[in-house]
Amino acid sequence: MRTPTVGPVTYAQLLARFGTPAAALEAVPDLARRGGGKPPTVPPRGSIEREVEAVEKVGARYLFLGLPGYPAMLATIPTAPPALIVRGRRALLDRPVVGMVGARNASASAGRFARGMAAELGERGVTIASGLARGIDTAAHQGSMEAGTVAVIAGGIDVAYPPENAELQERIANEGLLIAEQPPGIEPRARHFPYRNRIIAGLSQAVLVVEAAPKSGSLITARYGGEYGREVLAVPGSPLDPRAQGCNLLIREGATLVQTVDDVMEALRPIDPRMLGEPGGGGYGVPRPAADAGDADRRAVTELLGPVPTPIDEIIRQSALPPAIVQTVLLELELAGRLERHAGGQVSLA
């Protein structure tokens, strides 16, 4: 999972195809060459051992996809992180989880609403998950601290961001649960925040947006929630306030309008046990038979790709190739560094 070009989807596909990490690592160079690129550099064992030591040094631990302890809801999403690094009370994820997100430059009234809503949901046995950003995220964590709050951060588990929330982040690690996908020491970059947003949505049964502009990370989280089959909830606001336009847009598109805690509780349906079946490709098991692609297959798939994200289903339809063949070609291209994956099962040439 620390090998360049091995993203969450590729990780799961490699394990499903080869059965063990060792066998998958052995196959990576050949697959990358078939995809028309140089084999990625696999991190040396020493660098992985140093990461493990750094995780242990800050009192954190790993949760691996497909192994006990990994959040069951998160394991069902197609881009489930191969591993999470966590500090705090893992058991908070065994309760119903609501992701609460919103504007960084939140209004005072929205911040007050978020704190009150988070506290009331906590009293009813619901865990609040958010991203520890300024504004609504901070208010949500403050309101749910007593009952139990989960913060998903964009950087390493030992990196405080934003700096003014350093004390709050440490308190959450001691009293709630702090989650990171990136290794220790990694400063958050712009590309890390959508990764964080998908984790918040994946952990949650419902995503509640309190206040958000039309183009914001909060709406990205809500979109992920919709893609993953989660309930999307939004608090309406004044049409004169740009910070409310995103929520009003979500409601117009079908999100549940929320005014009270009862509205949220009504949306939290019992979890369908079928949703919590075998995690997609996470566990070690019997290798799946390989679907080897030929040069003609590679040309057919590559010709359908371009810089604009395209649904994989559309590539399968237009190429008239078996889905397993198309997935194999995409796997080879990604390992070669020639393919990028996007939300909604879409891909593009890098």
C-alpha positions as CSV (number, residue, x, y, z in Angstrom):
1,M,0.0,0.0,0.0
2,R,3.0,2.3,0.3
3,T,4.1,1.4,-3.3
4,P,3.6,4.3,-5.7
5,T,0.7,3.7,-8.2
6,V,-0.9,1.1,-5.8
7,G,-4.1,2.9,-4.7
8,P,-7.0,1.3,-2.7
9,V,-8.7,-0.2,-5.7
10,T,-5.5,-1.7,-7.1
11,Y,-4.6,-3.0,-3.6
12,A,-7.9,-4.9,-3.3
13,Q,-7.6,-6.2,-6.9
14,L,-4.1,-7.4,-6.4
15,L,-5.0,-9.3,-3.2
16,A,-8.0,-10.8,-4.8
17,R,-6.0,-12.0,-7.8
18,F,-2.9,-13.2,-6.1
19,G,-4.1,-14.1,-2.6
20,T,-1.2,-12.7,-0.5
21,P,0.7,-9.4,-0.4
22,A,4.0,-11.3,-1.1
23,A,2.6,-12.8,-4.3
24,A,1.1,-9.5,-5.3
25,L,4.4,-7.6,-4.8
26,E,6.2,-10.2,-6.9
27,A,3.7,-9.7,-9.7
28,V,3.7,-5.9,-9.7
29,P,6.8,-5.3,-11.9
30,D,5.5,-7.6,-14.7
31,L,2.0,-6.1,-14.6
32,A,3.5,-2.5,-14.8
33,R,5.6,-3.5,-17.9
34,R,2.5,-4.9,-19.6
35,G,0.8,-1.5,-18.9
36,G,3.6,0.2,-20.8
37,G,5.5,1.8,-17.9
38,K,8.4,1.3,-15.6
39,P,7.9,-0.9,-12.5
40,P,7.1,1.2,-9.4
41,T,9.7,1.3,-6.7
42,V,8.6,-0.9,-3.8
43,P,9.6,0.7,-0.5
44,P,12.4,-1.2,1.3
45,R,11.5,-3.2,4.4
46,G,13.5,-0.7,6.5
47,S,11.2,2.2,5.6
48,I,8.1,0.2,6.5
49,E,9.7,-0.8,9.9
50,R,10.5,2.9,10.6
51,E,6.8,3.8,9.9
52,V,5.6,1.1,12.2
53,E,7.9,2.4,14.9
54,A,6.7,5.9,14.4
55,V,3.1,4.8,14.7
56,E,3.8,3.0,18.0
57,K,5.8,5.9,19.3
58,V,2.8,8.2,19.3
59,G,0.6,5.6,20.9
60,A,-1.3,4.7,17.7
61,R,-2.0,1.4,15.9
62,Y,-3.1,0.1,12.6
63,L,-6.5,-1.3,11.4
64,F,-6.1,-3.3,8.2
65,L,-8.8,-3.9,5.7
66,G,-10.0,-7.5,5.9
67,L,-8.7,-8.1,9.4
68,P,-10.5,-7.8,12.8
69,G,-11.2,-4.3,14.0
70,Y,-11.5,-2.6,10.7
71,P,-14.7,-0.5,10.5
72,A,-17.4,-2.6,8.9
73,M,-19.2,0.2,7.2
74,L,-16.0,1.6,5.7
75,A,-15.0,-1.8,4.4
76,T,-18.0,-1.8,2.0
77,I,-16.9,1.2,-0.1
78,P,-15.0,0.5,-3.4
79,T,-12.1,2.7,-2.3
80,A,-11.7,1.5,1.3
81,P,-8.3,2.4,2.6
82,P,-6.0,-0.6,2.9
83,A,-5.1,0.5,6.4
84,L,-6.1,3.2,9.0
85,I,-3.8,4.6,11.7
86,V,-5.9,5.3,14.8
87,R,-5.5,6.7,18.3
88,G,-8.2,6.4,20.9
89,R,-11.5,4.6,21.4
90,R,-12.0,2.2,18.5
91,A,-15.4,1.1,20.0
92,L,-17.0,4.4,19.0
93,L,-17.3,3.0,15.5
94,D,-19.5,0.2,16.7
95,R,-22.3,2.7,17.3
96,P,-24.3,4.4,14.6
97,V,-22.1,7.1,13.0
98,V,-23.3,10.4,11.5
99,G,-20.8,12.4,9.5
100,M,-21.3,16.1,10.2
101,V,-19.5,18.6,7.9
102,G,-19.8,22.2,6.8
103,A,-18.3,25.5,6.0
104,R,-14.9,26.5,7.4
105,N,-16.1,30.2,7.6
106,A,-19.3,29.2,9.2
107,S,-21.8,31.7,10.6
108,A,-22.2,31.9,14.3
109,S,-25.7,30.5,14.2
110,A,-24.6,27.5,12.1
111,G,-21.8,26.8,14.5
112,R,-24.2,26.9,17.4
113,F,-26.6,24.6,15.6
114,A,-23.8,22.1,14.9
115,R,-22.7,22.0,18.5
116,G,-26.2,21.5,19.8
117,M,-27.1,18.9,17.2
118,A,-23.9,17.0,17.8
119,A,-24.5,17.0,21.6
120,E,-28.1,15.8,21.2
121,L,-27.1,13.0,18.8
122,G,-24.4,11.9,21.2
123,E,-27.0,11.7,24.0
124,R,-29.0,9.3,21.8
125,G,-26.0,7.0,21.3
126,V,-24.8,8.3,18.0
127,T,-21.1,8.9,17.2
128,I,-20.3,12.1,15.3
129,A,-17.5,11.9,12.7
130,S,-16.0,15.0,11.1
131,G,-12.8,16.3,9.6
132,L,-11.4,18.6,12.4
133,A,-11.4,21.6,10.0
134,R,-12.2,25.1,11.1
135,G,-15.9,26.1,11.4
136,I,-18.6,23.4,11.4
137,D,-16.2,20.5,11.9
138,T,-14.7,22.1,15.0
139,A,-18.2,22.8,16.4
140,A,-19.3,19.2,15.7
141,H,-16.4,17.8,17.6
142,Q,-16.9,20.2,20.5
143,G,-20.5,19.3,20.8
144,S,-20.0,15.6,20.7
145,M,-16.8,15.4,22.8
146,E,-18.6,14.1,25.9
147,A,-20.5,11.3,24.2
148,G,-17.6,10.4,21.9
149,T,-16.3,12.1,18.7
150,V,-14.3,10.8,15.7
151,A,-11.9,13.0,13.8
152,V,-10.6,12.0,10.4
153,I,-7.5,14.0,9.5
154,A,-5.9,14.6,6.2
155,G,-2.2,14.3,7.3
156,G,-0.3,12.0,9.5
157,I,-1.6,11.0,12.9
158,D,1.1,13.1,14.6
159,V,0.5,16.3,12.5
160,A,-1.9,18.9,13.9
161,Y,-3.9,20.8,11.3
162,P,-5.1,23.4,11.4
163,P,-2.6,24.5,14.0
164,E,-5.2,26.2,16.2
165,N,-6.9,22.9,16.6
166,A,-3.8,21.1,18.0
167,E,-5.2,21.0,21.5
168,L,-8.6,19.8,20.3
169,Q,-6.9,17.1,18.1
170,E,-4.9,15.8,21.1
171,R,-8.0,15.8,23.3
172,I,-9.9,13.8,20.7
173,A,-7.0,11.2,20.5
174,N,-7.3,10.8,24.3
175,E,-11.1,10.9,24.8
176,G,-12.5,10.1,21.3
177,L,-10.9,8.6,18.2
178,L,-8.4,10.1,15.8
179,I,-8.0,8.5,12.4
180,A,-5.4,9.1,9.7
181,E,-4.7,7.4,6.4
182,Q,-1.4,9.0,5.7
183,P,1.8,7.8,7.4
184,P,3.2,9.8,10.4
185,G,5.0,13.0,9.6
186,I,3.0,13.7,6.4
187,E,1.8,17.3,6.2
188,P,-1.7,17.5,4.6
189,R,-1.8,18.6,1.0
190,A,-4.8,19.6,-1.2
191,R,-5.1,16.1,-2.7
192,H,-5.4,14.5,0.8
193,F,-8.6,16.2,1.7
194,P,-10.9,14.4,-0.7
195,Y,-9.3,11.1,0.5
196,R,-10.3,12.2,4.1
197,N,-13.8,13.1,3.0
198,R,-14.4,9.6,1.5
199,I,-13.5,8.1,4.8
200,I,-15.9,10.3,6.8
201,A,-18.7,9.3,4.3
202,G,-17.7,5.6,4.4
203,L,-17.7,5.4,8.2
204,S,-21.1,6.9,8.4
205,Q,-24.7,5.8,8.1
206,A,-25.7,9.3,7.2
207,V,-23.9,12.5,6.2
208,L,-25.3,15.8,7.6
209,V,-24.2,19.1,5.9
210,V,-24.9,22.0,8.2
211,E,-23.7,24.9,6.0
212,A,-21.7,24.8,2.8
213,A,-21.0,26.7,-0.4
214,P,-21.9,25.1,-3.8
215,K,-18.3,24.2,-4.5
216,S,-16.8,22.9,-1.2
217,G,-15.3,19.9,0.4
218,S,-18.5,19.4,2.4
219,L,-20.4,18.8,-0.8
220,I,-17.7,16.4,-1.9
221,T,-18.3,14.4,1.3
222,A,-22.1,14.5,0.7
223,R,-21.6,13.2,-2.9
224,Y,-19.4,10.4,-1.6
225,G,-22.2,9.6,0.9
226,G,-24.7,9.4,-1.9
227,E,-22.5,7.1,-4.0
228,Y,-22.0,4.8,-1.0
229,G,-25.7,4.5,-0.4
230,R,-25.7,6.6,2.8
231,E,-28.4,9.0,3.8
232,V,-27.6,12.6,2.8
233,L,-29.0,15.2,5.1
234,A,-28.8,19.0,4.9
235,V,-29.8,22.0,7.0
236,P,-31.6,24.7,5.0
237,G,-30.4,28.3,5.1
238,S,-31.2,31.7,3.8
239,P,-30.9,32.0,0.0
240,L,-29.2,35.3,0.6
241,D,-26.2,33.6,2.3
242,P,-23.7,32.0,-0.1
243,R,-22.7,29.6,2.8
244,A,-26.2,28.1,2.6
245,Q,-26.4,27.6,-1.1
246,G,-24.8,24.2,-1.0
247,C,-27.2,22.8,1.5
248,N,-30.2,24.3,-0.4
249,L,-28.8,22.7,-3.6
250,L,-28.6,19.3,-1.9
251,I,-32.2,19.5,-0.6
252,R,-33.3,20.4,-4.1
253,E,-31.5,17.3,-5.4
254,G,-33.3,15.1,-2.9
255,A,-31.3,15.3,0.4
256,T,-33.4,15.1,3.5
257,L,-34.2,18.4,5.1
258,V,-33.1,18.6,8.7
259,Q,-34.3,21.0,11.4
260,T,-34.2,18.9,14.6
261,V,-32.4,15.8,16.0
262,D,-35.6,13.8,15.4
263,D,-35.1,14.4,11.6
264,V,-31.7,12.8,11.8
265,M,-32.8,9.9,14.0
266,E,-35.6,9.1,11.6
267,A,-33.1,8.9,8.7
268,L,-30.9,6.4,10.6
269,R,-32.4,3.2,9.4
270,P,-31.3,-0.2,10.9
271,I,-28.2,-1.4,9.1
272,D,-28.9,-4.1,6.5
273,P,-26.7,-7.1,7.5
274,R,-26.0,-7.7,3.9
275,M,-24.1,-4.4,3.7
276,L,-21.6,-5.7,6.3
277,G,-20.7,-8.9,4.5
278,E,-17.2,-9.7,3.2
279,P,-15.1,-6.6,2.7
280,G,-14.3,-6.0,-1.0
281,G,-11.0,-7.7,-1.7
282,G,-9.6,-7.0,1.8
283,G,-9.0,-10.4,3.2
284,Y,-6.4,-13.0,2.2
285,G,-8.0,-16.0,0.5
286,V,-7.9,-18.3,-2.5
287,P,-6.5,-16.4,-5.4
288,R,-9.0,-15.5,-8.1
289,P,-8.2,-16.9,-11.5
290,A,-6.3,-14.4,-13.6
291,A,-7.9,-12.9,-16.7
292,D,-4.9,-12.3,-18.9
293,A,-5.2,-9.6,-21.5
294,G,-3.7,-9.7,-24.9
295,D,-2.2,-6.8,-26.9
296,A,-5.4,-6.3,-28.9
297,D,-7.3,-6.0,-25.6
298,R,-4.9,-3.4,-24.3
299,R,-5.2,-1.3,-27.5
300,A,-9.0,-1.5,-27.4
301,V,-9.2,-0.3,-23.8
302,T,-6.5,2.3,-24.1
303,E,-8.1,3.9,-27.2
304,L,-11.3,4.5,-25.2
305,L,-9.4,6.4,-22.5
306,G,-8.5,10.0,-22.5
307,P,-8.0,12.9,-20.1
308,V,-11.7,13.2,-19.3
309,P,-12.9,10.7,-16.6
310,T,-15.0,7.9,-18.1
311,P,-17.1,5.3,-16.3
312,I,-15.6,1.8,-16.3
313,D,-19.0,0.4,-17.3
314,E,-18.9,2.5,-20.4
315,I,-15.5,1.2,-21.3
316,I,-16.7,-2.3,-20.9
317,R,-19.8,-1.6,-23.0
318,Q,-17.9,0.1,-25.9
319,S,-15.0,-2.4,-25.9
320,A,-17.3,-5.4,-25.9
321,L,-14.6,-7.2,-23.8
322,P,-15.3,-9.2,-20.6
323,P,-15.3,-7.1,-17.5
324,A,-12.4,-9.1,-16.0
325,I,-10.2,-8.4,-19.1
326,V,-11.0,-4.6,-18.9
327,Q,-10.2,-4.6,-15.2
328,T,-6.9,-6.4,-15.8
329,V,-5.9,-3.8,-18.4
330,L,-6.8,-0.9,-16.1
331,L,-4.8,-2.6,-13.3
332,E,-1.8,-2.8,-15.6
333,L,-2.1,0.8,-16.7
334,E,-2.5,2.1,-13.1
335,L,0.6,0.2,-11.9
336,A,2.5,1.7,-14.9
337,G,1.5,5.2,-13.7
338,R,-0.6,5.8,-16.8
339,L,-4.1,5.7,-15.2
340,E,-5.9,7.8,-12.6
341,R,-9.1,6.7,-10.8
342,H,-11.8,9.1,-9.9
343,A,-15.0,9.0,-7.8
344,G,-18.0,7.1,-9.1
345,G,-16.0,4.3,-10.7
346,Q,-14.4,6.6,-13.4
347,V,-10.9,6.5,-14.9
348,S,-8.8,8.6,-17.1
349,L,-5.3,8.6,-18.6
350,A,-2.7,10.3,-16.4
